[in-house]
Amino acid sequence: MTPTRRSLSAVFGAVALAASLAFAAPAALAQDGPTSVDVAELMKPTALGDRVLGKADAPVTIVEYASMTCPHCAAFHAETWPALKTQYIDTGKARFIFREFPLDPLAAAASMLARCAPEDKYYDMIDLFFDHQREWAYTDKPLDALQNMAKQAGFTQMSFEACLTNQKLLDGINAEKDQALSKFGVNSTPTFFVNGQKLVGEQTIESMGKAITDAAAKASK
């Protein structure tokens, strides 16, 4: 059966309903909570498993919690991420883990699509969604825009629908966000942990570099 506009709307509607129940946190909350967390607890595998960039033996681990519709997250990935990857991750000084923290149903859908891509294409999808955020997150027809973005990554209409109706996947994203809220005090995006040290908000390469250097020095003691 060929999917119709009505069926596609139903797909996104189901995601929106489920996500709205689980992801009711507003985009900006008071910046409270711990300034650092237990690294061992932070590094426990999430329900979905982590997608890790960088060498396993890197002395510093950076964990970012972000929402795909967050403009500050997109700005970080446009302005700071390239230098962070080149100077610290590719050189073995740090490794990086991106964790989903959707602030709205559309962000949840984008996170699901990134997870449905082949594992080695996960960060390509993250880059794609952030680089073109305004083209899909701020449009009157977000479903059409998401489809077009997914097609660029090799999704068919059938695989697009299958991904967005994957309840197990959505439940895993729910669990990942719940863990961040309850255990690590994450309440806005982006939030970073550099060897457990919490950094809230969009970071420059200078602030990230200092945090990495300080964490590496502590790790070497």
C-alpha positions as CSV (number, residue, x, y, z in Angstrom):
1,M,0.0,0.0,0.0
2,T,1.4,3.4,-0.9
3,P,1.5,5.7,2.1
4,T,-0.8,8.8,1.8
5,R,-0.6,12.3,3.2
6,R,-3.1,11.2,5.9
7,S,-1.0,8.2,6.9
8,L,2.1,10.4,7.1
9,S,0.3,12.9,9.2
10,A,-0.8,10.1,11.5
11,V,2.8,9.0,11.9
12,F,3.9,12.4,12.9
13,G,0.9,12.9,15.1
14,A,1.6,9.7,17.0
15,V,5.2,10.8,17.6
16,A,4.0,14.3,18.7
17,L,1.5,12.9,21.1
18,A,3.8,10.4,22.7
19,A,6.7,12.9,22.8
20,S,4.6,15.7,24.2
21,L,3.7,13.5,27.2
22,A,7.3,12.6,27.9
23,F,9.1,15.8,26.8
24,A,7.1,18.5,28.5
25,A,10.1,20.4,29.9
26,P,10.3,24.0,28.7
27,A,13.3,25.1,26.7
28,A,14.7,27.3,29.4
29,L,14.6,26.5,33.1
30,A,16.5,27.7,36.1
31,Q,20.2,26.8,35.9
32,D,20.4,24.9,39.2
33,G,21.5,21.4,40.1
34,P,25.0,19.9,40.6
35,T,28.1,21.5,39.0
36,S,29.6,18.0,38.6
37,V,28.4,14.4,38.6
38,D,29.8,11.0,39.2
39,V,31.6,10.0,36.1
40,A,31.0,6.3,36.6
41,E,27.3,6.9,36.8
42,L,27.4,9.3,33.8
43,M,29.2,6.7,31.7
44,K,26.8,3.8,32.3
45,P,25.2,2.8,29.0
46,T,21.9,4.4,28.2
47,A,18.9,2.4,27.1
48,L,19.8,3.0,23.5
49,G,23.6,2.7,23.8
50,D,26.0,5.6,23.2
51,R,27.4,6.7,19.8
52,V,31.0,7.6,20.6
53,L,33.5,9.6,18.6
54,G,37.2,9.4,19.5
55,K,39.6,7.0,21.0
56,A,38.5,4.8,23.8
57,D,41.5,5.6,25.8
58,A,41.2,9.4,25.6
59,P,41.8,10.9,29.0
60,V,38.7,13.2,28.8
61,T,35.1,12.3,27.9
62,I,32.7,15.0,26.8
63,V,29.0,14.2,27.0
64,E,26.6,16.7,25.4
65,Y,22.8,16.7,26.0
66,A,21.1,18.5,23.2
67,S,17.8,19.1,21.4
68,M,17.7,19.0,17.6
69,T,15.4,22.0,17.6
70,C,17.5,24.1,20.0
71,P,19.1,27.1,18.2
72,H,21.9,27.3,20.8
73,C,22.8,23.7,20.1
74,A,22.8,24.4,16.4
75,A,25.1,27.4,17.0
76,F,27.5,25.4,19.1
77,H,27.7,22.7,16.3
78,A,28.2,25.4,13.7
79,E,30.7,27.6,15.5
80,T,32.5,25.4,18.1
81,W,32.1,21.8,17.1
82,P,34.4,21.7,14.0
83,A,37.4,23.1,16.0
84,L,36.6,20.9,19.0
85,K,36.6,17.8,16.8
86,T,39.8,18.8,15.0
87,Q,41.8,19.9,17.9
88,Y,40.7,17.5,20.7
89,I,38.7,14.5,19.4
90,D,40.7,13.7,16.3
91,T,43.9,14.1,18.1
92,G,43.0,11.6,20.9
93,K,42.8,14.3,23.7
94,A,39.1,13.7,24.2
95,R,36.2,11.5,23.1
96,F,32.7,12.8,22.5
97,I,29.2,11.4,23.2
98,F,26.0,13.0,22.0
99,R,22.9,12.2,24.0
100,E,19.3,13.1,23.0
101,F,17.4,15.6,25.1
102,P,14.5,16.6,22.9
103,L,12.5,19.7,24.1
104,D,9.6,19.2,21.8
105,P,8.0,16.5,19.6
106,L,9.7,17.7,16.4
107,A,13.1,17.3,18.1
108,A,12.1,13.8,19.2
109,A,11.3,12.9,15.6
110,A,14.6,14.2,14.4
111,S,16.4,12.3,17.1
112,M,14.6,9.1,16.1
113,L,15.7,9.5,12.5
114,A,19.3,10.0,13.5
115,R,19.1,6.8,15.5
116,C,17.5,4.9,12.6
117,A,20.4,5.7,10.3
118,P,23.3,3.3,10.1
119,E,25.4,3.6,13.2
120,D,28.4,5.0,11.3
121,K,26.1,7.7,9.8
122,Y,24.7,8.8,13.2
123,Y,26.9,11.9,13.5
124,D,26.4,12.8,9.9
125,M,22.6,12.9,10.6
126,I,23.2,15.1,13.6
127,D,25.3,17.5,11.5
128,L,22.7,17.5,8.7
129,F,19.9,18.4,11.1
130,F,21.8,21.1,12.9
131,D,23.3,22.6,9.7
132,H,19.9,22.9,8.1
133,Q,17.8,23.4,11.3
134,R,16.0,26.5,10.1
135,E,14.8,24.6,7.0
136,W,12.9,21.9,8.9
137,A,12.4,23.1,12.5
138,Y,11.0,26.5,11.6
139,T,8.6,25.8,8.8
140,D,4.9,25.5,8.4
141,K,5.3,22.0,7.1
142,P,7.9,20.3,9.3
143,L,6.8,16.8,8.3
144,D,7.6,17.5,4.6
145,A,10.9,19.1,5.6
146,L,11.9,16.2,7.8
147,Q,11.1,13.8,5.0
148,N,13.2,15.7,2.6
149,M,16.1,15.8,5.0
150,A,15.8,12.1,5.7
151,K,15.8,11.3,1.9
152,Q,19.1,13.0,1.6
153,A,20.4,10.4,4.1
154,G,19.0,7.5,2.2
155,F,15.6,7.0,3.9
156,T,12.7,5.8,1.8
157,Q,9.1,6.8,2.6
158,M,8.6,3.3,4.1
159,S,11.7,3.5,6.3
160,F,10.9,7.0,7.3
161,E,7.5,5.9,8.6
162,A,8.8,2.8,10.2
163,C,11.3,4.8,12.1
164,L,8.8,7.3,13.4
165,T,6.4,4.6,14.6
166,N,9.1,2.7,16.5
167,Q,7.8,2.8,20.0
168,K,10.8,1.0,21.5
169,L,13.1,3.7,20.0
170,L,10.9,6.5,21.4
171,D,10.8,4.8,24.8
172,G,14.6,4.7,24.8
173,I,14.9,8.4,24.1
174,N,12.3,9.0,26.8
175,A,14.5,7.0,29.2
176,E,17.7,8.8,28.2
177,K,16.1,12.2,28.9
178,D,14.5,11.0,32.2
179,Q,18.0,9.8,33.3
180,A,19.5,13.2,32.5
181,L,16.8,15.0,34.4
182,S,16.7,12.9,37.5
183,K,20.4,11.9,37.9
184,F,22.4,14.6,36.3
185,G,20.3,17.7,36.8
186,V,20.1,18.5,33.1
187,N,17.2,21.0,32.5
188,S,18.2,22.9,29.4
189,T,20.2,22.5,26.2
190,P,22.9,22.3,25.4
191,T,24.4,20.9,28.6
192,F,27.9,19.4,28.6
193,F,29.8,17.2,31.1
194,V,33.6,17.2,30.7
195,N,34.8,14.3,32.8
196,G,31.7,14.9,34.9
197,Q,32.2,18.7,35.2
198,K,29.0,20.4,34.1
199,L,28.9,23.3,31.6
200,V,25.6,24.8,30.7
201,G,24.8,26.7,27.6
202,E,26.5,27.3,24.3
203,Q,30.3,27.0,24.7
204,T,33.2,28.6,22.8
205,I,36.2,26.6,21.7
206,E,38.1,28.5,24.4
207,S,35.8,27.5,27.2
208,M,35.7,23.9,26.0
209,G,39.5,23.8,25.6
210,K,40.0,25.1,29.2
211,A,37.6,22.5,30.6
212,I,39.3,19.7,28.7
213,T,42.8,20.9,29.8
214,D,41.7,21.1,33.4
215,A,40.0,17.7,33.3
216,A,43.1,16.1,31.7
217,A,45.3,17.6,34.4
218,K,43.1,16.1,37.1
219,A,43.0,12.8,35.3
220,S,46.8,12.6,35.2
221,K,47.3,13.0,38.9
